[in-house]
Amino acid sequence: MNTLVRPEDVARIGHSACPHDCPSTCALEIEVLDNLRIGRVRGAPDNSYTAGVICAKVARYAERHNHPDRLMTPLRRVGPKGSGEFAPISWDDALDLVAEKFLEAEKRYGAEAVWPYYYAGTMGLVMRDGIHRLRNVKNYSGFFSTICINPAWTGYIAGTGRLAGPDPREMGRSDVVVIWGTNPVNTQVNVMTHAVQSRKERGAKIVAVDVYMNGTMEQADLAVLVRPGTDGALACAVMHCLFRDGKADRDYLEQYTDHPREFEAHLKSRTPEWASKITGCPAETIEQFAKLVGQNPRTYFRLGYGFSRSRNGAVNMHAASCIAAVLGSWRYEGGGAFHSNSGIFHWDKSLIEGLDVRDAGVRQLDQSRIGAILDGDKDALFGGPPVTAILIQNTNPVSVAPDQTVVKRGFARDDLFVCVHEQFMTETAKMADIVLPATMFMEHDDVYQGGGQQHIILGPKLIDAPGECRSNHDVICALAKRVGAQHRGFDMTPREIIDWTLQKSGWGDIASLEANKWIDCQPPFERAHYIDGFNWPDKKFRFKPEWPKVPFTHPWEAGPVADIPAFPDHWGAIEEATPEHPFRLATSPAREFLNSTFNETASSRRRHGRPTVMIHPDDAATLNVADGIKVVLGNMRGEVRLFAKLYEGVRRGVLIAESIWPNDAYEDGKGINTLTGADPVAPFGGAAFHDNRVWIKPA
C-alpha cells in the first residue's frame, strides 16, 4: 500500500561545518526536523576533502544537541565555590552583575585585572575570536594561545618559513603516506579516507609513527612504535640511511636547502642503532622505514600535533619535516610534508577581533599557565596586577589545562569573580559565580576555515536556540555596552561581520559563499610544494633554523631556547624517567571524546567504559598489577586513580591514558591533567601534555 508522505514530514537538509577543535573541519549535511530539532548529521559528499565521511561522535550530534543536561537558563552561584549550587537569574541581572564585577576590578587594579579567556570549543571565527574585540577595546589582559599549536607550528615553520603545504587530498595520489604523531582513526578520520584511497588505487603503503599501537598503527602497513619524545632520533636515523644508501636527492638539496653537506656530516653518527637505544624501536624497523621512503620519494608526510606535545616537540616536528627535503619529496604530486594549511587564508580579522584598537603594550598572559596566573605567581603575571575577574568561553580549563592542582587552587580564590558561558555544567562552570547558557553551532551564523584541509565553509543558523541560550557574539556585545566598550563590531550582526571579513580578505561575499557552501583555497602546486622556493629570503628550506627568528606570532621566548640543537637531533629536554618516577606517561586523545567535549554524552562514555591506563604486561608483572585493577599514578604534581589495562602495544616503561574523561569519572575527582606540567615548551611556549614522568602502583 502506498503511503502519502507530507512535505512537512520530510527533513530539510542544512549545510554547515563541524565547529570542533579538529583540523578536519568537516563539511556537514544536517537533517533539520523543525525550528528546534536536528536529526542525522552526515559528511557532505560533494566536499572533496570531507568526501562524505565524518567521525562517529559528530554523526551522533543530535544526542548532544538534545541532551537533558544542556544549560538553558542563566544561573547565579548560591552555595560555596565549586559546590554546584546555583539558582536561576535573568539575563539582564546576570550581565549587569558581570559588568559590575569587571568595572570593580578595573577600578581597583586597572583593566589588566580582567582576563577574557577562551579557546576552541568552537572554531568559528566570529564566535571564537570575537572575545578579543572586547579585550582590545577595554585593554583587558591579553591572551597568548599556547595550549595546542605553538611547538607544532613553530617546528614546521622552522623549515618551510610558512604554515602551509601540499594539498592534503594528494594523500590519495601518493606512493607512501607517513602518518606521524597523530591517530586519525580517533581524531581525523578524513586523513585515513585519502590515505586508504591511495592504498586501494595505487598500492601505496601507509606508515604510522606513534607511541602506542592505536587504531591508526593497527591499520598501517608499517607501524613504527617509539617512546614518547624520541621522534627526533627516529627522523635523524631515517635521514642517515637515506644519505648512506644514496637515496638523498642531492640536486634538490643543493638547490632548495641550506647547509646540506654540513647536515649530512652531522647525521653520520645518527645510525639506526643509535636511534634504537633512544626510541626503543628496533634498528631493523628503522631500516625498513628508511628503505620504503627511499625507494618511493613520492611520499606524503602527514605530521600531527601529538608528537609535538613534548618539551622537545618543536625540534621533533622540524626533524620529521626535514625527511621530505632530503628525499626531494616536495617535487612530486603526492609528496612533501604537511602539518596545517592555516597559513593560506590571509584573513583580515580587524573587525572580528578589534585589531584596529589593540594596544600592543598590554600584557599577554599565557593560556597554559592559567593555574599559576590565578594562583598569583608574579612571574606568570609579569609583575602586574592579579587577575580578579575572568570571562570564559569555549573551553574548560578546570579539566583540560595542565597542572590541575594549581588550576583548581586558583579558581577557588574567594576574590576571583568567574563568569562561564557554556553549553553544559562543566568542571569550570561549577567553579563560576555566573553561568550563562550558550548556543550550539547550528543555532548561530559563523564561518570556518580548515586546518588540515583548504576550505572556507559557511555555517549558517539552521534552527532556533532552545531555552534562553545566547551566542558568544550576543554575550560579548551585551557586555560591551555595560562596560562602556565602543566598536562598530558590537553593533553588527554575525552575518554582517562575516560579509565584511570575507570581502576585506579577498574571498568574495557572504551571498556567494552561501550559494556555493564553501571556497576551495588551496594554492597552486608550485606554491604549495615550494617549487618557487621556501618562505625565507634565500628561498631555502632550513635544516639549521634560527629559532628565535621563526615567524610565529609570539610575545616572548620561553623555555631553554639557547639549548635547542643547531641541526635536527634527539634533544634530551624531555621529562625523562627516574628511579623515583620510572614510567613516562602520554595522555593521548580518546576516540569518542574531543578534549572534554562529548564526554557528557552517554554513548561516548559507554563506548570508553571508564578511565584506564595502558601498561605493558611485563611491567605490570613486576609491580603486581593485574588487568582491570585500580591503580594510582603519581608524580611531583599529584596523584590520579584509574584502572589498569594490560597492553602489549606500548613500549616497556611507557604508560598511555586515553583522555579526557570528566574529573568526576575518577574516584577522587582528580583528572589526568593533575599529572601534566605547565612549564613552557621552547621556543615560544606550549604545554607538554604527552611528556610526564610518573610512578604507578596498585591502589
N, C-alpha and C positions, 0 to 999 in steps of 0.2 A: 504494500500500500504506500503511495506517495504521501509524504508529509510536507505541507506548505511551510517553508521557512520564512519567517517575517524579517524584514530588514532590521528591525530593532533588536533582533536576537543574534545578529551577526557582529562579531567583534570588529571594530575598526583597527587597522594596523597603523601604529605610530612609529616614527623613526627617531632614533636618539643615539646616544653614545654611553657606554659604561663609564660612570664617573669615578670609579675607584682607583686606588693607588697601584696601578699596574701598567707597565709600558705598552700593553696591547691596545688599550683604549678602543675596545671592540665597538664596531658599528652594530646597532641593535634594531630589531623589529619587535615592537611591544604590542600585544593584544590589549586594546583599550575596551573594557567591558561597559563602562559608563563613566560619568564625570568624576567618580571617586575610586574606581577599581581597575586594576590591571589583571590580565591573565598570564598566558605564557610569554616568556621572553626568549627570543632566538637571535642568533647571529645573522647579520644582513648578508644574504648570499651574493649580492651584486657588489659588495665591497671587496676589492681584490686582495686586501690583507686579511680581514676577518674571515672571508670566504665561507660564511655560514656557520662557523664553529665558535662556540663560547664555552666558558668553564661551567661546570655543573652548578656551582653556587649562585651564579648570576642567572642561570636558566631557571632557578627556583626563586627568583626575586619576589614573586608575589607573596611568598611566605614571610619575607622580611617586611615588605610593604604593609601587609595586613596583620602584623604581629600584635598580639593583645597587649604587650608591654610597651608599645610605642608611646612616647610622650605626646600629649595632646593639649596640655594647658600650662601656662607659666606657673612656677612653683617658688615659694619662699621657704627657706630653712626655718624650722621652729624648734628643732632639737639641737643637741651638741653637734659640732662639726664631724662629718663622717657617719652620723647616726642613720642617715637616710630618712629622717623625719622632716617632711615638707607639708605645706598647706598651699592650696591654690591662691593665686593672686592675679589681679587683672594685668593685662599688657601695659596699660598706662602706668599703673603703680609700680610694676616691675622695672620698666625703663626709667621712670623717674628716680627710683632708688639707685639703679646702676649709675645714672648720670650724677646723682648727688655724691656717691662714693668716689667717682672719678674726679669730680671737681674738688672734693675734700683732699684727696691725695695730691692733686696738683697744687692746691693752695699751701699745703704743709711742706711738701718736699720738692715741688716742681713737676713739670709734665712727665719727666722720665720715671716717676714713681708708678706710672700706669704702663702696663705691658700687654698690648694685644698679642695673643699667642694663637697660632693656627697651624694646620698642616694639610694633609692630602686626603682627608675623609671624602672630599670631593675634589676632582681635578679640573673642574670648570673654572675658566679664567675669571669670570665675574664673581662667582660665589666664593671661590677660594681666596682670590687675591684682593678683593675689594676692601678687606680689613686694613690693608696698607694705606688706603686713601684717608681713613680716619686717623691712622697713626701719623702719617706725614703732615696732614693739616694741623694736628694738635702738638706735634713734636713729642709724642709719646716714645718710650724706648723702642729702638729698632729691634729687628728680629733677624738674626743671622741663621739661616736654614742649614743645619749641619747633620741632621739625624739620618739622612739617607744617602745623598748623592755625592758629597764632597770628595771622598777618596776615589770613588769610581770615576767621576767626571774629570777630576784632576789628572788621574793616571792615564786616561785615554787621551786627553788634550795634550798631555806632555809630549806625546809622539806626533800627533797629527796637527796640532795647533787649532783644532776646530772640533766641536762636538757634533759630528755627522760622519756618515759612512755609506757603504754600498747599500743599495735598495734591499731591505730585508726580504722582499719577495724573491730575490735572487738565490736565496737558500734552496729554492726549488729548481735551480739550474746549476748546482754545484756538483763536484765530484766527491768532496768530503765536506761535511758540516761538523764543526767542532763546537759543542755547546759547553761552555766553560764557566763554572761558578754560578750556574743558575739551574733551577729544576722546573722547566716549563711544563712538565706534566702536572705539577702542582700550581704553578704561578703564571705561566704564559703559554697557554695551550696552542696559540697560533704559531709559535716557533716550531712546535712539533708538526703542525699541519704542513708547513713548507719544507721542513727537513725530510719528512716522510715522503712527500711528493717527489723529491729528488731521488730518494732511495728507490721508489717504485718505478719512476720513469727513466732514470739514468744509471741505476745500480749503484748510486752513491753510498758511501759509508758514513755512519754517524758515530762520532767520538764524543763521549761525555767525560768531563773532568769535574770531580766533586769530592766532598769529604765523607760521604756515606752512599751506600747503594740504594738510592732513591728510585722513584718511578722512571726518571729520565735515564739514569745509569742502567737500569734493567732493560730499557728498550734500545740501548746503544749497541753498535757492532763492536766497539772497543770502549770499555769502561776503565777510566784511569782514576784510581782511588788514592787520595793523598791525605796527609794530616792537615788540619786547619792552619792556614797562614804560611804554607810552603809552596804556593803556586809559582813564585818567582824562581825557585830552584828547578822545578819541573820545566818551566819555559826555557831557562838557560841551557839545561841539558838537551832539550829538543834542538835548540839552535846550534849547540856544539856539534850534534850529529849531522845537521844539515851542512855545516861548513866542512866537517870532516869527510863526509861522503860525497862532496861535490854537488850537493843539491841546492846550495845557495845561488840565487840569481845575481851573479856578480855585475852584470851590465846594469841591472836595476839598482843595485846597491850603490854603484858609482854615480849614477845619475840622480837618484832620488833620496839618498840618506846621508847623514853626517857621520863621519868617523867610522866607516865600515871596517877598515883594516884594524884599527885600534880595538874595535868591538870584537872582531874575530880573535885577536890575541887575548883579550880578556876572557873569552869563553874557552880557551884551550884547556883549562883545568876544571871546567864545569861539566864533568863527564856524567853519564847516566849512573855510574857507581857512586859518585859524589852526591848526586841528587837523591838517589835511593836512600841513603842514610838519613837525609833530612826529611823527605816526604813519606817514607815508608812504602813507597811504590817500587816494585821490583824493577831492576835495571832492564830486564827483558821487555817489560811493558813499555818503558820509556823508549827503548829502541824501536819497538813495534809502532808506537805513535809517530816517532820521527820518520820512520820508513814510509808509513802511509801518507803523511802530508808531503814528504819529499818527492814521492812519485806522483803526487797529484797537486800541483801548485794552484789549481782551481779549487782552493779550499776557503771556505767561509768560516771565519772565527766569530761566533756569536758569544760575546763576553757579557756576563751578567753582573749583578750587584753583589751577590753573596760573597764571592771571594775577595771583594774589596773591603769587607767589614771586619778588617783586622788592623792592628796598629801599623802593619806594613802594607796596607791594602792598596794605596796609590802605586807603590812600587810593583806590586804583583800585577795590577791591571796593565801598567805600562809594559812590563816584561812580556805578558801574554800577547799584547798587541804587536810587539816587535817581531814575532814569528812571521806574520804576514809580510812584513817588509823584507826579511831575509829570504823568504820564498819568492818574492815578487808577485804575491797573490793578487795584489791590487790591480795588476794588468788585466785581469780576466773578469768577464761577467760570471757571477757566482763565486767570486774570490774577494779577499780583503778582510778587514777586521771591523766589526760593528759593535758599538755599545748602545748608543742612543742617537736619535735624529733631532734632539731638542734644539740643536743649533741652526735648523734650516728655516725657521718660521718668521724670523725678522719682525716680531710684534712691536708695535708702538703701544705700550701699556700705560702711557702717561695719564690717560683718563681713568682707567680701571684703578690704578694704584696711587693717583695723585702725585706722580713723579715731578710734575711741574712746580710743586711747592715743597719738595723734600729738602730738608736741611742735612747736609752730609756730616755736620758736626755732632748730631745726636748719636748717643752711644748705641752700639749694636750688641745686643745680648745673645749669647749662644743658646740656641734651642736645646741642644743636647745636655746642657748644664743647668736645666731648669731646677734641678734639686739644689745645687749649690747656690743658685741665684735666689731662690725663695728662702733658703736657709741662711742667707745673709753673708755669704762668702764675699769678702771685699775684692778679691781678685776677679771673681766672676762678675761682680758689679762694676768693675773698672773704677773702684773708689767712689762711685756715685751714690745716689740715694737708694734706699731699699725699694723694692717693688712692694707696694701696699694695695694695689688694685690690678686685677688681671681679667681680661675677657678671652675666653677660649672658644674657638670654632674649629670643627673638622678634625679634632684629634683628642686623644685620651691619654695624656701623659702619666696619670697615676697607674696605668698599666703598661704603656709602651716605652716610656722614657727609661734610660739606663740609671743604675744606682738607685733602685726604688726605695730603699730605706731612707735615704736623704730626701728624695722627692716627696714621700709621704710626710716626713717631718716638716718640710717647708709648707706644704698645703695645710697642715694642722695649725699653723700660726693663727692666733686669735685676732691679730691686727691685719691680716690679709683678707681683703674682700675679693671673692671669686664669683664671676658670672660665667656660666657654661651654656652655650647654645647647642643643643644636641637632639638626636632622634630617639635615644634610649637613655635610661638611667645608668650610665657607665660609672666606672670607679671614680672618674674625675667629677662627674656630675654629682655624685654622692658627697663630695667634699665642697660643693658650691654653696653660696649664700642665696643665689638666684639661679634657677634653671629655666631656660626658655626652649620651647618645642620648635624643632627645625623641620623644614620640608625635605623631601627626598627628590632625587634628580628629575623625575618625570613630572614634578609639581612646580617647576620654575623654568625659566628660559636661561640657557647658558651655551657656551661654545667651548670646544675641547680640541686639544692637539695631541697627536700621537707622540710617544717617546720611542717605543720600539717599532714604530712604523712611520708613515709620512702623510697622514691625512689630518686636515682640519674638519671637524664634524660638528654640526649644529645639534644641540639638544633642546628642542622647544618644549614648552609646557604642554603636557598632554592631558592632565587631569587636575582637578582642584585639590588643594591641600586639605587633609582631614582635620577635624577639631579646630584648634587655634594655632596650628603650625604656621610659621612665617619663615621666609627665606633669609639667608645671610644678608643679602642686599637690603632687604626691608629693615632688618635689625640695625645694620650699620648706619643707614640713612636716618632712622628714627633716633638713634643715639647722637648722631652728629648734630641734629637740631637742638637736642637738650644740652649738649656741652659747648655749643657755640662754634661748631666747625662748619665753615662755609667753603663749598667747592661745587662746581656745576655738576659733577658726577653724582652728588647727593640728590639732585633734582631731576635725574634722568631715570628712565626705566631700564631694566636689563637689556631689552631689545635695542633701545637707542644706544646704549653703551657698546653692545656688540657691533651694531652697524657702523658706528664711528670708528671703532677699533679696526674692523675689517678694512674699511676704506683707507684709513691712515697707514695701515700696514701693507697696503698693496694687494689685498685679497678680495677685491670686489665689494659687494654689499650684502646685507642680510637677506634681501629678497632673492638674490642669485643663489646664495648658499642654501636657503630653504628649498628652493626649487630643485637643486642638484643633490642635496643631503650632505655632501662632503666635497672637499677640494683635495686633489692629489698634489702634494707639494714636493714630491721627490725631485731633487736637482738632476740635471743631465748626467749621463755616465761619466763624462770627463771630470766633472766637478765632484761627484760622489766618490769616485775612485782616485781622486787627486792626480789624474793624468796631467793636469796643468800645474802640478806642484802642490806641496803641502802648505798649510796656512802659516808659514813662517817667512820672514823676509828673504831668506835664501832658498825657499821652496823645498827644503829638505826635511824628511822625516827625522825626528830627533831620537837617536839611540842614547844620547847624552844630554838630557834636559837640564835647563837652568830652572830648578823647581820654583824658586820664588818668583820667577817671571812667567810662569804658566798663566795664560789669560783666562783666569777663573774669577768670578765675582766674589771677592773676599775682603773683609775689612782688616784682617790681620793674618800673620802666620801663627801656626800652632804646632805643638809637639816638637820633637827633636829634629827640626828641619836640617840642621847642619850635619846630621849623621846619615842622611839619605845617601846611599851609594851612588857614585857617578854614573855607572852603567847598570843595566838590569842585573839583579843578583838576588840571592836569598838574604834579606835584611832581617837580622835577628831582633827586631824591635817588639816581637810578639810577647804575650804573657805566657812564657814557657812553663811547662810543668816543673814542679819542685818536689822534693821528698814529702813536704807537708801538703802539697796540692798536686798529686801525681797524675791528674787527668786534665785534658783540655776539652772544654765544652763549647759547642756551637748551638745556637738557638735558631735552627733552620725553620723556614715557613712551612706550615701545615697546608694540606691540600684544600681543606674545607673552610679555612679561615683566611682573612686578608688583614694582616696586622691584628687589631682587635675587632674589626668588622666581621660580621657573620657569626661571631661566637655567641651571639644572642639567639640564633635560630636553632630550633630543636633538631632539624635534620642534620645540620653541620656538627652539632655536639654529639649526636647519636653515632655518626659515622666515625668520629675520633674516639669515642668512649670515655677516656679520662687522660689526664696529663701523664705522660710516660717519659722515660729517658732510656735511650738505646745504649747498651753496653755489650762489648764483645764477651762471649761465653767464657773464654779463658780468663779474662779479667774478673768476671763475676765469680768464677770458682775460687779465685784467690781471696775474695772478700766475703765469701759465704753469702752471696747474693743470688737468690733464686728468681726465676722468671715470675713476674707478677707481684712480687712482694713490695711493700712500701719501703722506700729508701729516702735518705736525706742527702742532698747535695749542699756543700758549703764552701765558702771562701772568706776572705777578709771583709766582704761586703754583707754577708748574711747567710741564711740557710733557707732551703726550699724542700718541701716534702712532696714526693710524687711516686710513681710506680716504675719498677724496673722492667725493661723489655730486652731480653737476651737476643742479640742480633749479630750474626757473623759479618754483616755488611758494613762494619766500621773497623777501622784500624784499632789495634790494641792501644790503650791509653787515650782513646777518644770517646767522648760521650755526645750524643745528639738528642736534644729535646725539641721536638717539633712544636711550634708555638704560633700565636699567642693565645693561651687559654685565659679566661677571666680569672682575676685574682681569687674570687670566691670558689673556684674549682679546686683550689689547693686547700689542704687541711687547715692551715693557719692563716689563710688569706694572703700569703706571700707568693706572688707570681714569679715567673722565671727571671724577669729582669731585676730581681733582687740581687742576682749574681753578676750582672753585666756592669762594666765600668763606663764612667762618663768622662774620663780623661781624654783630651782632644787628640785626634789622629793627625799626624803630619801629612802634608804641609799646611792645610787650611781647615783643620777641624773635621769632626765627624765622630760617630760612635762605633766602637769596635764590638758589635753585638756577638760576633762569632769567634771571639778571641778571649777566652776566660779560663783561668786555671781553677780547678776545684778538687775537693775530695768527695768521696761517696762511701756510704756505709748503710747497712740495714737500719731502718727506723726503730 
